Amino acid sequence: MLETLILFGFCLLAGLISLGVFAYLVMTGQILTLDGIALTIISLTIGGVFMLNVVWSVFTGELKRAMEHAKKKPDSAEPPSVPSGQASS
């Protein structure tokens, strides 16, 4: 389940960076150039793909299950139980 959380974090980070590039292009006015239009299309496409994975994991409940699994205490803290009738060595 740890890999699910890492994947979620990476996808969220990559999606937000891509949307940040788009916001930068709009704020600086570079979106009106040919390079700006190409970079806008590329960054919005990449951002959309990564954010789609984020939305899908929230929608299906995969993120909630991973968070609940991560919050559980590890079972290794308890000593293993020995069945009755067997001697422990």
Contacts in CASP RR format, 6 or more apart in sequence:
PFRMAT RR
TARGET T0000
AUTHOR 0000-0000-0000
METHOD contacts of the structure
MODEL  1
MLETLILFGFCLLAGLISLGVFAYLVMTGQILTLDGIALTIISLTIGGVF
MLNVVWSVFTGELKRAMEHAKKKPDSAEPPSVPSGQASS
1 65 0 8 1.000
1 66 0 8 1.000
1 69 0 8 1.000
1 70 0 8 1.000
2 70 0 8 1.000
4 57 0 8 1.000
4 62 0 8 1.000
4 63 0 8 1.000
4 66 0 8 1.000
5 63 0 8 1.000
5 66 0 8 1.000
5 67 0 8 1.000
5 70 0 8 1.000
7 53 0 8 1.000
8 53 0 8 1.000
8 54 0 8 1.000
8 57 0 8 1.000
8 63 0 8 1.000
8 66 0 8 1.000
11 50 0 8 1.000
11 51 0 8 1.000
11 53 0 8 1.000
11 54 0 8 1.000
12 50 0 8 1.000
12 51 0 8 1.000
12 54 0 8 1.000
14 46 0 8 1.000
14 47 0 8 1.000
14 50 0 8 1.000
15 46 0 8 1.000
15 47 0 8 1.000
15 48 0 8 1.000
15 50 0 8 1.000
15 51 0 8 1.000
15 54 0 8 1.000
18 43 0 8 1.000
18 44 0 8 1.000
18 46 0 8 1.000
18 47 0 8 1.000
18 48 0 8 1.000
18 50 0 8 1.000
19 43 0 8 1.000
19 44 0 8 1.000
19 47 0 8 1.000
19 51 0 8 1.000
20 43 0 8 1.000
21 39 0 8 1.000
21 43 0 8 1.000
22 40 0 8 1.000
22 43 0 8 1.000
22 44 0 8 1.000
25 31 0 8 1.000
25 36 0 8 1.000
25 39 0 8 1.000
25 40 0 8 1.000
25 43 0 8 1.000
30 36 0 8 1.000
30 39 0 8 1.000
31 37 0 8 1.000
31 40 0 8 1.000
56 62 0 8 1.000
57 63 0 8 1.000
58 64 0 8 1.000
82 88 0 8 1.000
END
